[in-house]
Amino acid sequence: MNLMEKINNVLNMGREILQNNNIDISEARLLLAFVLHIDTSELITRDECTSNEVGKFLVVLEKRVNGYPYAYIVGYKEFMKLKFKVDKNVLIPRSETELLVENVLKIIQSNKYEKILDLCTGSGCIAISLKKNANCINVTASDISNDALNIATHNSEVLNANVSFIQSNLFENISDVFDIIVSNPPYIPTKDIEQLQIEIQKEPIIALDGGIDGLDIYRIIAHKAKEHLKDNGYLCLEIGYNQGESLKQILTNEGYKNIQIIKDLSNNDRNVICRK
């Protein structure tokens, strides 16, 4: 027999479990709505759920308590007001990456640039957001991971964004030249990864590990991007909170000009933008 449980009791149980594990209790409503396949607003009008549904809720809560990211559990993350499918094969889009997209959009609009490359695209959130907000541009996106590209391709189809995808280890399979190259590459120093929050450690290591000082991928991009940028083209990168000056030196040594370090709302280094 499938017994019924009061929604409020189930929610309170979920909140207590999350609170005891230092997780935002607001996730209880979101996760229960996910289990019940309803919108959170419908929880108000629903009085009960079955013991079977409670069991599924407990399974989801256990995954969350064990560090499994919320976005992986529900299978999506919102970014630039768009809904992106995510799973264990892609980095979860962060709100701070929206700053990079916004800065690239400003460059596109002020210079009427059309040809864009997004390296290390992951879920495709940067490439697709650029296309959706500046439909006239031609966007190519690449990633080393075929699993990531499958997710990105799915997102482009669902969001009706015409983006071309290429499997490539950085510029390995890229032959074209572009007005803008944009990337949010792995930039966490290897030694720091084991110190990250457990849920971040659940994300793909290939999308996190930037080598000994976190700058390995930037060195390759800075050196190789010159072959794939038009004269005066832009290189736009997301960076770690304290990497601006180090990357500025790398880019200076490679001959880039007009190098800007852009800080986020928390006054941390977040973007570096320069020109060939």
Secondary structure, DSSP 8 states (H G I E B T S, - for coil): ---EEEHHHHHHHHHHHHHHTT--TTHHHHHHHHHHTS-GGGGTT--EEEHHHHHHHHHHHHHHHTT--HHHHHTEEEETTEEEE--TTS----TTHHHHHHHHHHHHHHHT--EEEEES-TTSHHHHHHHHH-TTSEEEEEES-HHHHHHHHHHHHHTT--EEEEE-STTTT----EEEEEE----B-GGGGGGS-HHHHTS-GGGTB--TTS-HHHHHHHHHGGGGEEEEEEEEEE--TT-HHHHHHHHHHTT-EEEEEEE-TTS-EEEEEEE-
